[in-house]
């Protein structure tokens, strides 16, 4: 008597268009943490391999800018610096600003630079701009060491506010990533985004309290001024490092809320457009 063998049930895969809900893919991104580490290492090798000045150039850029600002705004124009030596006042703001500009520029063009990989291999595309933003933290730490040396020269000792420095550093990372995700996704379809970015950054610089304090902004307008996420980053970072004056609570709060909105919106928009990257790029 022949015994019938049980029929093996084959797995069924259903392919369907995405629904209205968009998964931000943070869990998948976490599972690819090793890939992000490799991308960061690749970015650092490209940036520093076969360079003569190396890390010196990272400090030299904000240092030269500080000297120019000190002569132009500190001496000639007479912009007040809230009782702080103007070089320290300007350099402390250039630390997060320089990081933001570098991270934003790299993240905006990151997808286009990985065109050959995106069109052949699947991996969470979100890893590319995230790695570009995190790689800039190496430069950030180097410039921060330069700020420590300048504070030592002027005899400025950090206060207890220095413990909030990691918070404002995370604030700067979130701001760069939030804006970078929007621009990276847009740059895949519209290459004009990368071309217009230097002009946008230049305008953004003048509406950020780097060469001047936010105290010059009238009180009723200060909260609105905080809609610029970098206004809160710069003022909060300056307060955390130098511990001078009261913390600009209203300004930092509005900037933090704006940053959270930009980050969540950027994640949503990036994931919404991610399926089109390989076809458009």
N, C-alpha and C positions, 0 to 999 in steps of 0.2 A: 504494500500500500504506500503510495507516494504522499508525503506530507507537504502541504502547500507552505512555501516560505512567506513570512510576513513581508508585505510591501513596504519598502523604505520611503518615507515621506521626504520629498525634496524641499529644501527651504525656498520660500517664496519671497521675492524682493519686489516691492511695489514702488515704482517711480512716479512721483506726482509733483506738480508745481508747488512752490512754497506757499504757505498760507499767509494770513495777514500778520501773524505774530513772527517777529524776527528774533532768532536766538543770537545773542551777542557773542557766543562762542568763547566765553572766558574759560570754561572748563577745558575745552580742546586746546586753547592757548597754553594753559598750565601744563597739560600733558606733553607739550612740545617745548618745554623750558630748555631742554638741551639744544634744540635747534636755535633758540634765541641766543643762547650763549655762544654758539658757533658764529652766528651772524654778527654779534658784537665783536668777537675776536677778529673776524674778517674785516670789519670796519676800522678797527684800531690798527691792523696791519697795513691797510691801504693808506691810512692817514699818516703813520709815523715811519713806515719802512722806507729806507733810502732817503731820509731827510737829513739835512745838515744841522739845522737849528733844533729840530725835534720839539721837546717840551718847552724849550725857551721861547719859541714863537707864541705859544699859548699864553704865556704871561706878558709877553712884549706887547701884544695887541691892546689889551685893556690899559696897560701901563702908559703907553704913548697917548692913548685917548684921554687918560686922566691928566697928563701933563698939559695937553692942549686945552682941555676944559678948565683946568686950574688957572691958566694964563688968560684965556678968553672970558670965561664967565666969573671966575673967582676974583681976578685982579682988575680986568678992564671994565666989565659990566657991573661987577659988585653984587652978584647974586648971593643972597644969604644962604648959609648952610646949617641953620639951626644950632649955632654954637659949636659946631664941629670943624676941625681942619678940613678945608675944601677938598684936598686930594683924597683923604679917607672917605669923605662924604660921597664923592663921585665914584671912587673905585668900588666901594661897597655896593653901589647900585649896578655897576657894570658887571659884577660877578654873576648875578642871576640873569641879567640881560644878555650877556655874551653867550651863556649857555642856551637861553631861549632861542636866540637867533640861529645858532648852530644847529640845535635839535630840530627847529622848525624847517630850516632849509633842507636838511638831510631827509627828514621824514616826508616832505612834500615830493621830492624827486625819487624816493626810495623804490616805489613800485615800477616806475619806468626803467630804472637802472637794473632791475631784476627781470626784465622782459623775457630773456631767453629761458629763465627758470620757471616763471609763472606759466608759460605756454606749454610746458612739458611735464612738470611734476606737480602733484597736489600736496599741499600743506596749508595750514591756516595762514592766509595772506596777511592777517593782522600781525603776525610775528615780524614782518619786515619793517613797518614804521615803528613798532615797539622797540625793536633792536636799535634802530637809528636814534631814537630818543634816549635810550638808556646808555648807549655808547658815549654820548656827549657828557655823561657824568664824570668821566675820567678827566676831561679838560676842566670841568667845573671844580673838581677837587684840587687840581694844580693851581688854578687861579685863586682858589680859596687860601691856599698856602701863601700866595703872594700878598693877599689881604692881611693875613696874620703877621707877616713881616712888616707891612706898613703900619699896622696898629702898634707893633712893638717899637717902631721908630718914633712914633708920636706919643708913646707912653699911654696908650688907651688900653685899659684892662677890661675884658668882657665881664658882664654882670650875669646874674642868674638867668637873664633872658636868653642866654646862649643855648639853654636846653631846648628852646623851641626851634632851633635852627633846622633839625631834621624835618619838622612839620612844614616849614616854609620852603625847604628844598623839595619836598613831595608836592607842595603847591606849584612850584615852578615846573616840575615834571608833568603834572596833570595838565597845566596850561599849554605846554608845548605839545603834548600828545593830543589833547582835545582839538586844538586848531590844526595840528598836523594831519590828523585822520581825515578831517574835512577836505583839506587841500590835496592830500595824497590821492584820495578817490576822485576828486575833480580833475586833477592833473592827468589822470589816465585818459580821460575823454577830451579835455581841453588843455593843450600844452601851453596856452597863454598864461595859465596860472603860475607856472614856474618863472616865466618871463616877467610877470607883473610883481612877483614876490619881493624883489629888492626895493621897489618903489613903495610898496605897502609897509615894509619893515622900516623904511626911512621915515615915513609919516608916523608910524606907530611909536618910533623913538621919541618924537617931539611931544606926544601926548602921554608920555610915561615920565614920572618924577625921577629922572636920572641926573640931569644937570641942575635941577631945581627941586626944592622940597614941595610936597603936596600941601603944606601949610600956606603956600601962596594962592591956592585955590580957595575962593570964598566958601565958608562953612555950608551954606545951603546947597552948593553945587558939588560938594566933596563926595557925597554918596553916589551921585550920578557919575562923577569922575571914576568911581570904583567899578563901573561897568567894564572898564578896561581891566582885564584880569591881571595884566602885568603891573598895574598901579599898586594893587594889593601885594603882589609878590615882592616888588622892589621895596616898598615901604616896610612891609613886615620883615623882610630879610635884613634890611638896614637896622631896624629896631632890635632884632634878635642878636645881631653881631655886635653892634655898638652899644645897645642898651641905653640909648639917649632919648629922653622925653617919654611921654605917654604912648602906649600902643594905639595906633589909629584903628580903633575897633570898627567903626562904621565903614571905613574904606576897605578894610581887609574882609569884612563880612560880605559886602556886596561883591567884591572881586572873587571871593571863594564860591559864592552861589553861582556867579557867572561862569566860573571855571567848571563847576560840576555840570551845569547845563551844556556847556560846550563839549565836555568829555562824553557825556551820555548821548548827546545828539550826534557827535562824531562817530561813536561806536555803532549807533543804529544806522547811520547813513552809509558807513563803510561796509557793514555787513549786508545792507540792502543792495549795494552795487557790486559786491564781491564776485558774484557769478558772471559778471560781464567783463571782468578784468582781462581774462585770457583772450577774449575775442576782440577787445578794443585796443589793448596795449600794443 
